[in-house]
């Protein structure tokens, strides 16, 4: 854990004093926050590594070119879990100066000279040793299953602050430098890094020394290295060498990602106005990678499930997932790599933009996937978090490494995406693109802040950017737009006003936004009005009193809408005939207003009832399933659950009849995904004929892999696993252990975790303590048993009993979220008290933000449960 939270250095205190100014400032190296002194600047690293998988150790040395700006006796940089064996400062014309090594307890390495170091250019030579673990931090060992047995390989994960675990460095994003890496690996291993390999030399001991080219100046967290028994699929686009690198036997499954890469890279080259600057782009995947992807410059790392598509077993969701993640990570080659946020409080410049850009290119190249419509799902999740007291601004105040870890959340990603979409709609597509091009050109190979982005976009005095945008990124939350209509003199006056929208917050600070609000008459949606709404109400007059205002056209706005009672009633009556986006945001807003206690439950129940009879949109059904799933989770362990599920089965009768089990000739691609979700939901709601058919199809799948289409596989395995007896459970388990497809292996273990038998659930939980799965996947089984198997008390007790063993398998970021993530499933306020007590006694202080969010959510759900479930039961009895 990171004890520097308790013992901040003078550097950290100084950095904190700069943060409030930094949020609105243009980039300045000297004013950028951070814990490292700015007087010493690294410009180039030459690194040599000798890692050994067999001994789980590494020997390293490096030469760092430095510019010392002012005289000092100390060099302060970052190092974690490395034993420094030598530190020498060199300068041409002067004798070598050995440095005294002082390894601090705060991930800082202090090197002290006997005499003062004058300003000038130097070389710092360091040597060290370290241990390799399977925790996905820095350089680590990963295990995976192949047709010829278990294999091990080396990989890296540096973001946000783990490069210091592989080599001593100035591990803050503002310290950009070049990197030249040399590694010693077994002869049979394929090694890769950010740049192409430039040299390879055989060594007498059967190993080889591999050298890679020098990178452009970049942040330390983008350094990448991997080595193992890999294979590669090769291609090229617009002069850039492309490789999909996989573990053995899988390279052919990279063809879909390769074709996607060629399309995406070409689109970005044109959109950004700055071509991809490196000579090659490797995309490497392996089963144990803990995230969807990591944007290392020129060497993106993925999990198998987010890069590979097996044509024989692929699903529509599989293809969409791969395309979307590849689009996101390649966008980072510009947003994050070419231009890097100066400090972690501007992380959204990386993640929000990559999320927006990935959605934009996917929507452009695959319009039938309806990506902007479906992006509402992640926006809704972000808004649910953003309405609570535990939210934070997009530009989150970051003082420590632990807080940098906490920044990787839905506010940074999905609120960032949604805000950018709203700004693009406000400015117009072409002016917005021109601003992005100017931003890229000006800040290439350097750092930037949010204020630099505003400056690049601010080109039209009639559409101010900073005035509109600043409070969206610098303050938390978002507005509720009230829309009230009244007929005056034969015309309809619509009054718009705003206030802060909150859930489960008492006495929340009042905030105001400059909000671009779009609205139009419902029966003439092409007559769109755009109003920049601030603190004062505005009145918009429509042509006749027969007009019906629809606010937030297309759902591009990041705000809720509350209509007056009569207007809502009229909208509700015609809701089923509204365009998809308008139905979707009307449903989403109504559900959120019910959750917040601003509307009675019957508003959402009636609206869903009206829409469902004819609903065919995948995105709209996802919103309905989200709300229904929340209610079903509130009913877990409640005797009244059967009543809710019976009503839910009735809700699904129409889509079940329309979709059935078999795809129809020429049906929309999204119907394949919708069919699976409808069937899986019906099975979870105990529809017997669906469960029986899933069991029958599973039995056939065991005998014939080709019998089950990819779109239905997850659904069938989940439902079969949910009801499996001990013999079937063991059959699934044996299959899962030997399966080499990461996607199918994941689905088989999920089937085990879904089982409703407590004794079998205990067997699944026990797997998490073994080496059967990669460490992060093993700990994930506990969450699956709790959520998918609905064994909340059982999994919680197991997690508390084995907490040290489980979190030891995880990197710091995941370890801090592990227990709070489990607790969020509960809707009993006493569980929040229990979590806080456990956190105080057993968790690191770094876990505090996750604990606070989980406790707040539990207490909110406890209150919602008491209010909403009786409302539903009273309403449903009359239907």
GIRADA-V443279 format. One record per residue. OMEGA is omega in whole degrees, -180 to 180 (none if undefined). BURIAL is # if it has 16 or more other ideal C-beta (glycine too) atoms within 10 Angstrom, else .. Layout:
BEGIN
omega=OMEGA burial=BURIAL
omega=OMEGA burial=BURIAL
END
This chain:
BEGIN
omega=-171 burial=.
omega=-175 burial=#
omega=-180 burial=.
omega=175 burial=#
omega=-177 burial=#
omega=-174 burial=.
omega=-177 burial=.
omega=178 burial=#
omega=176 burial=.
omega=177 burial=.
omega=-179 burial=#
omega=-180 burial=#
omega=178 burial=.
omega=-180 burial=.
omega=-180 burial=#
omega=-178 burial=.
omega=-180 burial=.
omega=-168 burial=#
omega=-175 burial=.
omega=178 burial=.
omega=-174 burial=.
omega=-174 burial=#
omega=-177 burial=#
omega=-175 burial=.
omega=168 burial=#
omega=-176 burial=.
omega=173 burial=#
omega=180 burial=.
omega=-175 burial=.
omega=-176 burial=.
omega=180 burial=.
omega=180 burial=#
omega=178 burial=#
omega=-179 burial=#
omega=-176 burial=#
omega=176 burial=#
omega=-176 burial=#
omega=-175 burial=#
omega=179 burial=#
omega=-175 burial=#
omega=172 burial=#
omega=180 burial=#
omega=-178 burial=.
omega=176 burial=#
omega=167 burial=#
omega=-171 burial=#
omega=174 burial=#
omega=-178 burial=#
omega=171 burial=#
omega=180 burial=#
omega=176 burial=#
omega=176 burial=#
omega=-176 burial=#
omega=-179 burial=.
omega=-179 burial=.
omega=-178 burial=.
omega=179 burial=.
omega=172 burial=#
omega=-177 burial=.
omega=170 burial=#
omega=-179 burial=#
omega=170 burial=#
omega=-178 burial=#
omega=174 burial=#
omega=-175 burial=#
omega=167 burial=#
omega=178 burial=.
omega=-173 burial=#
omega=179 burial=.
omega=-174 burial=.
omega=-179 burial=.
omega=173 burial=#
omega=-174 burial=.
omega=168 burial=#
omega=-178 burial=#
omega=179 burial=#
omega=-176 burial=#
omega=173 burial=#
omega=180 burial=#
omega=175 burial=#
omega=174 burial=.
omega=177 burial=#
omega=-178 burial=.
omega=-178 burial=#
omega=179 burial=.
omega=177 burial=.
omega=-176 burial=#
omega=176 burial=.
omega=-177 burial=#
omega=173 burial=.
omega=-178 burial=#
omega=178 burial=.
omega=180 burial=.
omega=177 burial=.
omega=178 burial=.
omega=-178 burial=.
omega=174 burial=#
omega=-179 burial=.
omega=177 burial=#
omega=-175 burial=.
omega=176 burial=#
omega=-180 burial=.
omega=-179 burial=#
omega=180 burial=.
omega=-176 burial=.
omega=-180 burial=#
omega=176 burial=#
omega=175 burial=#
omega=180 burial=#
omega=179 burial=.
omega=-173 burial=#
omega=179 burial=.
omega=178 burial=#
omega=180 burial=.
omega=-180 burial=.
omega=178 burial=.
omega=-180 burial=#
omega=175 burial=.
omega=179 burial=.
omega=-180 burial=.
omega=-177 burial=.
omega=169 burial=#
omega=177 burial=#
omega=178 burial=#
omega=-180 burial=#
omega=172 burial=#
omega=-176 burial=#
omega=170 burial=#
omega=179 burial=.
omega=178 burial=#
omega=176 burial=.
omega=177 burial=#
omega=175 burial=#
omega=173 burial=#
omega=-173 burial=#
omega=-179 burial=#
omega=-180 burial=#
omega=175 burial=#
omega=-174 burial=#
omega=178 burial=#
omega=176 burial=#
omega=177 burial=#
omega=178 burial=#
omega=-177 burial=#
omega=174 burial=#
omega=179 burial=.
omega=-179 burial=.
omega=178 burial=.
omega=-179 burial=.
omega=178 burial=.
omega=176 burial=#
omega=-179 burial=.
omega=177 burial=#
omega=176 burial=#
omega=180 burial=#
omega=168 burial=#
omega=-171 burial=#
omega=-172 burial=#
omega=2 burial=#
omega=-170 burial=#
omega=-178 burial=#
omega=172 burial=#
omega=-180 burial=#
omega=176 burial=#
omega=178 burial=#
omega=179 burial=#
omega=177 burial=#
omega=-174 burial=#
omega=170 burial=#
omega=-165 burial=#
omega=173 burial=#
omega=-168 burial=#
omega=-177 burial=#
omega=-179 burial=#
omega=179 burial=#
omega=179 burial=#
omega=173 burial=#
omega=-178 burial=#
omega=173 burial=#
omega=-172 burial=#
omega=171 burial=#
omega=-178 burial=#
omega=175 burial=#
omega=-175 burial=#
omega=176 burial=#
omega=-178 burial=#
omega=-175 burial=.
omega=-175 burial=.
omega=168 burial=#
omega=-180 burial=#
omega=178 burial=#
omega=178 burial=#
omega=-174 burial=#
omega=-177 burial=#
omega=179 burial=#
omega=174 burial=.
omega=-179 burial=.
omega=-177 burial=.
omega=175 burial=.
omega=-177 burial=.
omega=177 burial=.
omega=179 burial=.
omega=-176 burial=.
omega=-175 burial=.
omega=178 burial=.
omega=175 burial=.
omega=176 burial=#
omega=177 burial=#
omega=-176 burial=#
omega=180 burial=#
omega=-180 burial=#
omega=180 burial=#
omega=180 burial=#
omega=179 burial=.
omega=164 burial=#
omega=175 burial=#
omega=-177 burial=.
omega=179 burial=#
omega=-178 burial=#
omega=-174 burial=#
omega=179 burial=#
omega=179 burial=#
omega=-176 burial=#
omega=173 burial=#
omega=174 burial=#
omega=177 burial=#
omega=179 burial=#
omega=179 burial=#
omega=-175 burial=.
omega=173 burial=#
omega=-172 burial=#
omega=171 burial=#
omega=-172 burial=#
omega=177 burial=.
omega=-179 burial=.
omega=174 burial=.
omega=176 burial=#
omega=176 burial=.
omega=-180 burial=.
omega=177 burial=#
omega=-178 burial=.
omega=172 burial=#
omega=164 burial=#
omega=-176 burial=#
omega=-176 burial=#
omega=168 burial=#
omega=-168 burial=#
omega=176 burial=.
omega=-172 burial=.
omega=-171 burial=#
omega=-179 burial=#
omega=177 burial=.
omega=178 burial=#
omega=-175 burial=#
omega=179 burial=.
omega=179 burial=#
omega=179 burial=#
omega=179 burial=#
omega=177 burial=.
omega=-179 burial=#
omega=-179 burial=#
omega=179 burial=#
omega=-175 burial=#
omega=-178 burial=#
omega=178 burial=#
omega=179 burial=.
omega=-178 burial=#
omega=178 burial=#
omega=-179 burial=#
omega=-174 burial=.
omega=-174 burial=#
omega=-178 burial=#
omega=175 burial=.
omega=-176 burial=#
omega=175 burial=.
omega=-165 burial=#
omega=-176 burial=.
omega=-178 burial=#
omega=-178 burial=.
omega=173 burial=#
omega=173 burial=#
omega=171 burial=#
omega=-170 burial=#
omega=179 burial=#
omega=175 burial=#
omega=-169 burial=#
omega=-172 burial=#
omega=-179 burial=#
omega=-167 burial=#
omega=-178 burial=#
omega=175 burial=#
omega=-180 burial=#
omega=175 burial=#
omega=-164 burial=#
omega=178 burial=#
omega=-173 burial=#
omega=178 burial=#
omega=-178 burial=#
omega=-177 burial=#
omega=178 burial=#
omega=-178 burial=#
omega=161 burial=#
omega=178 burial=#
omega=-173 burial=#
omega=-179 burial=#
omega=176 burial=#
omega=-173 burial=#
omega=175 burial=#
omega=176 burial=#
omega=-175 burial=.
omega=-177 burial=.
omega=-176 burial=.
omega=-175 burial=#
omega=174 burial=#
omega=175 burial=#
omega=-180 burial=#
omega=176 burial=#
omega=-180 burial=#
omega=179 burial=#
omega=-179 burial=#
omega=-179 burial=#
omega=-179 burial=#
omega=-177 burial=#
omega=-179 burial=#
omega=177 burial=#
omega=179 burial=#
omega=179 burial=#
omega=-175 burial=#
omega=178 burial=#
omega=175 burial=#
omega=178 burial=#
omega=179 burial=#
omega=172 burial=#
omega=-179 burial=#
omega=180 burial=#
omega=-176 burial=#
omega=177 burial=#
omega=174 burial=#
omega=-174 burial=#
omega=175 burial=#
omega=-176 burial=#
omega=-178 burial=#
omega=-169 burial=#
omega=177 burial=#
omega=175 burial=#
omega=179 burial=#
omega=-178 burial=#
omega=176 burial=#
omega=173 burial=#
omega=-167 burial=#
omega=178 burial=#
omega=-180 burial=#
omega=179 burial=#
omega=178 burial=#
omega=179 burial=#
omega=-177 burial=#
omega=178 burial=#
omega=177 burial=#
omega=-177 burial=#
omega=-178 burial=#
omega=178 burial=#
omega=178 burial=#
omega=-180 burial=#
omega=-175 burial=.
omega=179 burial=.
omega=-177 burial=#
omega=-179 burial=.
omega=178 burial=.
omega=176 burial=#
omega=-172 burial=#
omega=180 burial=#
omega=177 burial=#
omega=-177 burial=#
omega=175 burial=#
omega=177 burial=#
omega=-179 burial=#
omega=179 burial=#
omega=176 burial=#
omega=180 burial=#
omega=179 burial=#
omega=178 burial=.
omega=-179 burial=#
omega=178 burial=#
omega=177 burial=#
omega=-174 burial=#
omega=-179 burial=#
omega=-175 burial=#
omega=-177 burial=#
omega=-178 burial=#
omega=179 burial=#
omega=178 burial=#
omega=176 burial=#
omega=173 burial=#
omega=173 burial=#
omega=-174 burial=#
omega=176 burial=#
omega=-178 burial=#
omega=-179 burial=#
omega=-172 burial=#
omega=177 burial=#
omega=180 burial=#
omega=180 burial=#
omega=173 burial=#
omega=176 burial=#
omega=-176 burial=#
omega=-177 burial=#
omega=-178 burial=#
omega=-176 burial=#
omega=-175 burial=#
omega=177 burial=#
omega=-179 burial=#
omega=-176 burial=#
omega=-168 burial=#
omega=174 burial=#
omega=176 burial=#
omega=177 burial=#
omega=-175 burial=#
omega=178 burial=#
omega=179 burial=#
omega=177 burial=#
omega=179 burial=#
omega=179 burial=#
omega=177 burial=#
omega=178 burial=#
omega=-180 burial=#
omega=-176 burial=#
omega=-172 burial=#
omega=-174 burial=.
omega=-175 burial=.
omega=178 burial=.
omega=179 burial=#
omega=179 burial=#
omega=180 burial=#
omega=177 burial=#
omega=178 burial=#
omega=178 burial=#
omega=179 burial=.
omega=179 burial=#
omega=-180 burial=#
omega=-177 burial=#
omega=-175 burial=.
omega=-171 burial=.
omega=-180 burial=#
omega=-180 burial=.
omega=-179 burial=.
omega=-179 burial=#
omega=-179 burial=#
omega=175 burial=#
omega=178 burial=#
omega=179 burial=#
omega=176 burial=#
omega=178 burial=#
omega=179 burial=#
omega=-179 burial=#
omega=-180 burial=#
omega=-177 burial=#
omega=-173 burial=#
omega=-178 burial=#
omega=-177 burial=.
omega=-178 burial=.
omega=179 burial=.
omega=178 burial=.
omega=-179 burial=#
omega=-177 burial=.
omega=-176 burial=#
omega=-179 burial=#
omega=-180 burial=.
omega=-167 burial=#
omega=-169 burial=#
omega=-176 burial=#
omega=174 burial=#
omega=-179 burial=#
omega=-174 burial=#
omega=176 burial=.
omega=-177 burial=#
omega=170 burial=#
omega=-177 burial=#
omega=-175 burial=#
omega=164 burial=#
omega=177 burial=#
omega=175 burial=#
omega=180 burial=#
omega=-178 burial=#
omega=-175 burial=#
omega=176 burial=#
omega=-180 burial=.
omega=178 burial=.
omega=175 burial=.
omega=176 burial=.
omega=178 burial=.
omega=-177 burial=.
omega=175 burial=#
omega=179 burial=#
omega=179 burial=#
omega=178 burial=.
omega=174 burial=#
omega=-179 burial=#
omega=172 burial=#
omega=-180 burial=.
omega=176 burial=#
omega=179 burial=#
omega=173 burial=#
omega=175 burial=#
omega=176 burial=#
omega=174 burial=#
omega=177 burial=.
omega=176 burial=.
omega=178 burial=#
omega=178 burial=.
omega=-180 burial=.
omega=179 burial=#
omega=179 burial=.
omega=165 burial=#
omega=-168 burial=#
omega=172 burial=#
omega=-177 burial=#
omega=176 burial=#
omega=177 burial=#
omega=-180 burial=#
omega=172 burial=#
omega=-174 burial=#
omega=-176 burial=#
omega=175 burial=.
omega=-173 burial=.
omega=177 burial=#
omega=178 burial=.
omega=-173 burial=.
omega=171 burial=.
omega=174 burial=#
omega=-178 burial=.
omega=173 burial=#
omega=-172 burial=.
omega=176 burial=#
omega=-176 burial=.
omega=-177 burial=.
omega=178 burial=.
omega=175 burial=.
omega=-180 burial=.
omega=177 burial=.
omega=-177 burial=#
omega=176 burial=.
omega=-170 burial=#
omega=-177 burial=.
omega=179 burial=.
omega=176 burial=.
omega=179 burial=.
omega=179 burial=#
omega=-174 burial=#
omega=171 burial=#
omega=-176 burial=#
omega=-178 burial=#
omega=-180 burial=#
omega=179 burial=#
omega=179 burial=#
omega=-178 burial=#
omega=-178 burial=#
omega=178 burial=#
omega=179 burial=#
omega=174 burial=#
omega=178 burial=#
omega=175 burial=#
omega=179 burial=#
omega=171 burial=#
omega=-170 burial=.
omega=-178 burial=.
omega=180 burial=.
omega=179 burial=#
omega=-180 burial=#
omega=179 burial=.
omega=178 burial=.
omega=-179 burial=#
omega=-178 burial=#
omega=-178 burial=.
omega=-172 burial=.
omega=-176 burial=#
omega=-178 burial=.
omega=179 burial=.
omega=171 burial=#
omega=-174 burial=.
omega=-176 burial=#
omega=-178 burial=#
omega=173 burial=#
omega=-175 burial=#
omega=-177 burial=#
omega=173 burial=#
omega=176 burial=#
omega=-176 burial=#
omega=180 burial=#
omega=-178 burial=#
omega=179 burial=#
omega=-180 burial=#
omega=179 burial=#
omega=174 burial=#
omega=178 burial=#
omega=-177 burial=#
omega=-180 burial=#
omega=179 burial=.
omega=176 burial=#
omega=176 burial=#
omega=-177 burial=.
omega=-176 burial=#
omega=177 burial=#
omega=-178 burial=#
omega=-179 burial=#
omega=-180 burial=#
omega=-179 burial=#
omega=178 burial=#
omega=180 burial=#
omega=-179 burial=.
omega=-173 burial=#
omega=-169 burial=#
omega=-174 burial=#
omega=-177 burial=.
omega=-172 burial=.
omega=177 burial=#
omega=-175 burial=.
omega=177 burial=#
omega=-178 burial=#
omega=180 burial=#
omega=177 burial=#
omega=178 burial=#
omega=178 burial=#
omega=178 burial=#
omega=179 burial=#
omega=179 burial=#
omega=179 burial=#
omega=180 burial=#
omega=178 burial=#
omega=176 burial=.
omega=-180 burial=#
omega=179 burial=#
omega=178 burial=#
omega=176 burial=#
omega=-179 burial=#
omega=-179 burial=#
omega=-178 burial=.
omega=176 burial=.
omega=179 burial=.
omega=-179 burial=.
omega=-175 burial=.
omega=-178 burial=#
omega=179 burial=.
omega=180 burial=#
omega=-177 burial=#
omega=176 burial=#
omega=177 burial=.
omega=179 burial=#
omega=177 burial=#
omega=176 burial=#
omega=178 burial=.
omega=-175 burial=#
omega=-173 burial=#
omega=-178 burial=.
omega=178 burial=.
omega=177 burial=#
omega=180 burial=#
omega=-178 burial=.
omega=-172 burial=.
omega=-178 burial=#
omega=179 burial=.
omega=-172 burial=.
omega=177 burial=.
omega=179 burial=.
omega=178 burial=.
omega=175 burial=.
omega=-178 burial=.
omega=177 burial=.
omega=180 burial=#
omega=-176 burial=#
omega=176 burial=#
omega=177 burial=#
omega=178 burial=#
omega=180 burial=#
omega=179 burial=#
omega=-178 burial=#
omega=-178 burial=#
omega=178 burial=#
omega=-180 burial=#
omega=-180 burial=#
omega=178 burial=#
omega=178 burial=#
omega=177 burial=#
omega=178 burial=#
omega=178 burial=#
omega=169 burial=#
omega=174 burial=#
omega=-168 burial=#
omega=-177 burial=.
omega=177 burial=.
omega=179 burial=#
omega=-179 burial=#
omega=180 burial=.
omega=177 burial=#
omega=178 burial=#
omega=180 burial=#
omega=-179 burial=.
omega=176 burial=#
omega=-179 burial=#
omega=178 burial=.
omega=180 burial=.
omega=178 burial=#
omega=-178 burial=.
omega=-173 burial=.
omega=-178 burial=.
omega=-177 burial=.
omega=-175 burial=.
omega=-173 burial=.
omega=180 burial=#
omega=-177 burial=#
omega=-177 burial=#
omega=-178 burial=#
omega=-171 burial=#
omega=-178 burial=#
omega=180 burial=#
omega=-177 burial=#
omega=-180 burial=#
omega=179 burial=#
omega=-177 burial=#
omega=177 burial=#
omega=178 burial=#
omega=-179 burial=#
omega=-175 burial=#
omega=-174 burial=#
omega=171 burial=#
omega=-174 burial=.
omega=-179 burial=.
omega=179 burial=.
omega=176 burial=#
omega=-179 burial=#
omega=177 burial=.
omega=179 burial=.
omega=-178 burial=#
omega=-180 burial=#
omega=177 burial=.
omega=-178 burial=.
omega=-177 burial=#
omega=-176 burial=.
omega=-177 burial=.
omega=-179 burial=#
omega=176 burial=#
omega=-178 burial=#
omega=-177 burial=#
omega=180 burial=#
omega=178 burial=#
omega=179 burial=#
omega=-179 burial=#
omega=179 burial=#
omega=177 burial=#
omega=175 burial=#
omega=177 burial=#
omega=177 burial=#
omega=-177 burial=#
omega=-179 burial=#
omega=-173 burial=#
omega=-175 burial=#
omega=180 burial=.
omega=-178 burial=#
omega=-180 burial=.
omega=178 burial=.
omega=175 burial=#
omega=177 burial=#
omega=178 burial=.
omega=178 burial=#
omega=178 burial=#
omega=-179 burial=#
omega=179 burial=.
omega=-176 burial=#
omega=-180 burial=#
omega=-178 burial=#
omega=175 burial=.
omega=-177 burial=.
omega=-180 burial=#
omega=172 burial=#
omega=-172 burial=#
omega=-177 burial=#
omega=178 burial=#
omega=180 burial=#
omega=179 burial=#
omega=179 burial=#
omega=178 burial=#
omega=-179 burial=#
omega=179 burial=#
omega=-179 burial=#
omega=177 burial=#
omega=-180 burial=#
omega=-176 burial=#
omega=-175 burial=#
omega=179 burial=#
omega=178 burial=#
omega=176 burial=#
omega=-172 burial=#
omega=-177 burial=#
omega=-178 burial=.
omega=-178 burial=#
omega=179 burial=#
omega=180 burial=#
omega=179 burial=.
omega=-179 burial=#
omega=180 burial=#
omega=-179 burial=.
omega=-174 burial=.
omega=-174 burial=#
omega=-179 burial=#
omega=-179 burial=.
omega=-176 burial=.
omega=-178 burial=#
omega=177 burial=#
omega=179 burial=.
omega=-169 burial=#
omega=168 burial=#
omega=-173 burial=#
omega=-177 burial=#
omega=-179 burial=#
omega=179 burial=#
omega=-180 burial=#
omega=-178 burial=#
omega=-169 burial=#
omega=-177 burial=#
omega=175 burial=#
omega=179 burial=#
omega=176 burial=#
omega=-175 burial=#
omega=-175 burial=#
omega=177 burial=#
omega=-172 burial=#
omega=177 burial=#
omega=178 burial=#
omega=-175 burial=.
omega=179 burial=#
omega=179 burial=.
omega=176 burial=#
omega=177 burial=#
omega=-180 burial=.
omega=179 burial=#
omega=-179 burial=#
omega=178 burial=#
omega=178 burial=.
omega=-180 burial=#
omega=-180 burial=#
omega=-176 burial=.
omega=-166 burial=.
omega=-176 burial=.
omega=177 burial=#
omega=173 burial=#
omega=178 burial=#
omega=-179 burial=#
omega=-174 burial=#
omega=180 burial=#
omega=179 burial=#
omega=179 burial=#
omega=-179 burial=#
omega=179 burial=#
omega=-179 burial=#
omega=-179 burial=#
omega=179 burial=#
omega=-179 burial=#
omega=179 burial=#
omega=-178 burial=#
omega=175 burial=#
omega=-178 burial=#
omega=177 burial=#
omega=179 burial=#
omega=179 burial=.
omega=-180 burial=#
omega=-179 burial=#
omega=-176 burial=.
omega=-167 burial=.
omega=-175 burial=#
omega=175 burial=#
omega=178 burial=.
omega=179 burial=#
omega=-176 burial=#
omega=178 burial=.
omega=180 burial=.
omega=-173 burial=#
omega=-179 burial=#
omega=180 burial=.
omega=-178 burial=.
omega=none burial=.
END
